[in-house]
Amino acid sequence: MKNPGAPTSSPPQAGPAGAAAHGATGGLTGGMAAGQPLAPINILIVDDEPRNLVVLETVLDDPGYRLVRAETADRALLALVEQEFALLILDIQMPVMTGFELAQLIKQRKKTAQVPIIFLTAYYNEDQHMLEGYGSGAVDYLLKPVNPVILRSKVAIFAELHRKNNELAVANRALLTEVGERREAQQQLRELNETLERRVAERTEALTERTKVEKAAREQLRASEELNRSLMDGTADCVQVLDLDGRLLHINRPGLALLELGDFEPYNGMHWRALWPDAAHAAVDSAIVRALAGESSSFVAPRPTSAGDLMWWSVLVSPVRHPVNGRLARLLAVSRDVTEARRAEQALREADERKDAFIATLSHELRNPLAPMRNAINLMRGDNLSDADFAWCRDVIDRQLQQMARLLEDLLDVSRITRAKLTLRRERVEMSAVIEQAVETARPVINEAHHTLSVAPPRAPLILMGDSARLAQVVSNLLINAAKFTPAGGRIELTVEHAEGEVTLRVRDNGIGIARDQLPHIFQVFGQVPSAQARSQGGLGIGLSLARGLVELHGGTLTVNSDGPGKGSEFIMRLPAAARPADALPPASAPVEAAAHFRILVADDLRDSADSLGLLLKAMGNEVCIVYGGAQAVEAAGTFRPDLVFLDLGMPEVDGYEACRRIRSAPGGGRVVIIAQTGWGQEQDRRRTNEAGFDHHMVKPIDGQALEALLARIGTPADAAKS
């Protein structure tokens, strides 16, 4: 029997997420193209167990994805032939053909060789199996049961990678189309000139003798050139007429302005090469040689402006023949400013490079906490583990879980800020309390590096209107950033000033500093300057971007100064102070008393999650009933008659919302305290559970102290019945 917490398959078909896909894109980012929603991204999920496919479809339910399921290797191959996929999520243990064998077939085909593959398995969990998976071409290898948040994050990353690659291909095609249109325009111009000159020659030959024809032809040629100059002055491109030696005969007025030459006379008769820097001379000479051979050619080269910037030009050089004798008479060079297109292309390339670096770093950062956790678990399996060692193992697992939770929360925060989905809980906040909380968070990192931290708090109470937790997160990010990029034994200073209704907080260090040309990029998401990458002690390069986003949400600014490498850095946060001084801040919360003992029902389709929460509640002295589905929860509520119910929201068939409604509608359901447990913790998520009838909302993973505090607030079973 296969693990039900993993993916499954049938003839290739779109799952529920695909059927609903019609709007915004999924994953970490979304967008609009020309005012229209982007098409959903295809994701193929392969598993021989249908219920596993249902679980995957539930976890990856997003309007930006179109999920296609396959229950056999043959159907998966058929789907890959018929459609294009951004990602393949593949179960390993399948009949007839294993996931490893299927992956090898996929990588052998040119069309599907680049499709990223994520393996899922509940059994092949040994190192050799993982090596075999990566050897088969997989980009990741996840063990069941899979954490939904991690799986969604990984899928979102590959979906975004696929979308960015498609956008780059579209941009390249657009650039090629533009080049083709420009060539067509030049061809039409040549044809028009040839037609005009041919008509002139025909009229002249009909009216005069051969000598007069030649004289008239020369006159008509001059007139044609004047006409062509008038036509050339009507185009926005730079048009240059050259003689057969490559010397300038004419530059149209728009061209003189673009080249910043002013008057043409000083350049009349000068070789065309003189207008270009030395690095472009080879391309200029090659284009002239090919035009003299009767061929049109093009090149792209930069040319400095008077301001010292580089302007990039796309140049088409063509031969112009005499309209009467057909001999080569002139060379025509048409140049177009493509600086913005080059910058856009460079920006896309840099964004793609940052994305690739981020994906590699994310994989590294997600795996880092797993090694000490695995070691601690192996130690706990031993027979001779002392109490001190057991406590050490427990603390290691707890610290690493907190590290992974912070990492994922930072990623989600960046995504929420980018999509304007992050909501601040504004209240009157005392700046000293924010600094105290931030220093407490950053202290372990600072102490580990043996830094000296100097804090100069405000002399008088400074009150802000803001989210206390988010502001503390910003300040702790700045302190931790300073600690990471300052050599051991360094100095970090934190000062706060108040002037003209504005609070200014500065974090200075004597660390590695920042090069001047890197200062504009320091707040880019997923970016780290090169010197910082060499010294970084981990991280995704999103901390400063997240900090600036949070400060701007508070109506403030976050800037950075540095005198250069080795001279330290200074980050400056400016926030508006509260309009009125706070006479009294809200009173501190009363101490949490020990919780009473309850009858508690726990429902979660993820057995490990349900069992572990049940054991924790039992350890607190409660009587606990554990079930693994929404329908079972409704039935158990009638027989077990709990005081409290913990419901997972994402259960299949009967989800937590529906189970809550059914429990509430049953006799005595109004007295039960129902608590939602979920990985979604935004304000709109809490609002939705409240509207559905839940009394409380707890975000996974649930902290033991937070759980005890909640039970203490509820009071006693009698109090729970009254609530």
C-alpha positions, 0 to 999 in steps of 0.5 A: 500500500502506498502512502496516501500523503503523496501524489497519483494518476489516470489518463492525462487530464487537467485536475481541479486547479487546471479547470479553475485556471483563468486569472492571475498567475500562481507562485511567487509572482504574477503579472499581466501582459498587454492588459490580459491575464497570463495563461496558466502554466502546465504542471504534470503530476504522475502517480499510480494512486488516484488519492495521492493525485487528489492530495497534490491537486489540493496542495497545488490548487492555484489559478496560475497552474493547470495540473495534468494528471497521469496514473501510468508512465505510458500516459505521462509520456503521451501527455509530454508528447502532446503538451508543454510542461513547466514542471513534472512531479513524479512518484518513484514507486509505480508498477511496470515502470519506476519513476527513475526509469520514466525520468531517464526516458524523458531526459533522452528525448530532446523535446522533454529533456529540459523539463524539471523533475521533482521526485516524491517517495515514501520508501526510497529514502536512502542516500543511494536512492536520492543519488539515483534520483538526481542521476536520473535528471531530477532537480529535487527529491522530496520524501513523503509526507511532503510539507505543502508549503515547501512543495508550493514554494518549489513549484512556484519557483519553477513556474516563475522560471518557466514564465520568465524563459517564455517572456525572454523568448517573446522579447527575442522574437519581437527584436527579430521582427523589428530588425526585419521590419527595418530591413523591409523599410530600407528595401522599400526606400531603395526601390523608391529611389531606383524607381524615381531615378529610372523614370528620370533617366527614361524622360531624359533619354527620350528628349535629348541626345546621348551627351545631353542624356548623360548631362541630364542624368547627372543633373537628375542624379543630383536632384534625386540626391536632394530629394533623398536628403529631404526624405531622409530628414523625415525619418527618425533614424540616423541616415548617412550617405558614404562614397565608395571610399567610406567618406561622409557625403551627407548626414540627415538632420535627425542623425546630426542631432542623435550623434550630437554633431551640430553642423555637418560641414566639419565632417564632410569628406571625413571617413565614416570610421571617425564617428566610431570608437576604436572598438567598432572600427573592425565592424565598420570596415567589414560593413563597408567591404561587404557593401562594396561587394554588393551585399547589405550587412548589419552590426550593433555597436556602442558610441559614447555620448557627450555625457559619457554614457554609451548609446547603442546603435543597430546599423544597416549598411547597403550599396546604392547603384547608379540608376542609369548604368547600374554601377555602384555609386554610393553606400547608405548607412541607416543607424537606429538607437537601440539603447533601451532595447539593449538595457531591457535585454540586459535587465532580463539577463541579470534578472535571470541570473539572479533567479538562477542564483536564488534557486541554487541558494534556496536549495542550499538554505532549505537543506542546511537545517536538515543535516543537524535535524537528521543527526539529532533524530539519529541520536534520539533513536539510540538506547544510551542517550542521556537526559542532557543529550536528549535535551540538546537534540530537542533544542537542535530540532527546535532551532532548525525548525525555527530557522526554516520557518523564518526562511519560508516566512521571509519568502512569503513576506516578499511575495506579499509585499510585491503583490500588495497583500501584506497587511500591517497591524498598526498601533501606537508603538514605543521605539525603545520597545521595538529596539529591545525586541530587535536586539534580543532577536539579533543578539545570538548572531552578534555574540557568535561573531564576538562583535561589540554592539553599542545602542543609543536609545532615544532620550525621551519616549518616541511613539510611532504608529506602526506594526511593532512586530514588523518594525522589530523585524526590520531593525533585527534584519539590519543588525543581523546584516551588519553582523554577517558582513563585519569581520569577527570582533567588529563594532556595530552602533545603533542610534535613534534621533527625533527631529521635525516629526521624523524618527531616524534610526541608524545602524553603522558597522566597521565591516567590509563596506560596499562599492559605490557602483553596488549601492543602487543594487543592495536592496534588490530582491535575491541579490547580494553584492559580489564582495558580500557573497564571499563573506555571507553566512547564509541567507537568500539575499532577501532580508534588505529588500524585505526590510525596505518594503516594510519600511515603505509600507509604514510611510518611511524610507530605508537608505544605505551609505558606504565609503567603499570596500573595507570602510563599513556601511550605514543603513538609515531608516526614517519613519514619521513620528506619531502626531501626538505623544502617547500619555499611556500605551496599552497595558502589558498583558497579564501573565498566562496562567496554567491551562485547565484540562479539556476534552479535545478533538484533533482532526487532520488528514496528515497523520503525523501532524494530527498524532504529534499535536494530540500527544502534545495536548495529552502531555499537557494533561488533556483528554484527546481524541484524534481523527484523520478526516473532516467527516470523522471529525463531525461524527466524533464530535457527536460521540466524544462531545469535546470542549475544544476542536482543532480542525485542519482546513485543507482536509480532502472531501470534507474540509475544515470549513465544512466540518466546522459548519456541521459541528456548529449546526449539530445539537450542542455545537454552539458550546464547542470552542473550534480552532483552525490550524493552517499554514495560511496566516494573513489577515484575510485568512483569519477573517475567513475562518472567523466568518466560517464559525471558528473561535481561534486561528493558529498558524502551523507549525503551532508553537507549544508555548502559544498553545498553552497560552491559548488554552489558558485564555480559554480558561476551563471547560465551563468557560469554553462552553460559555464562549 
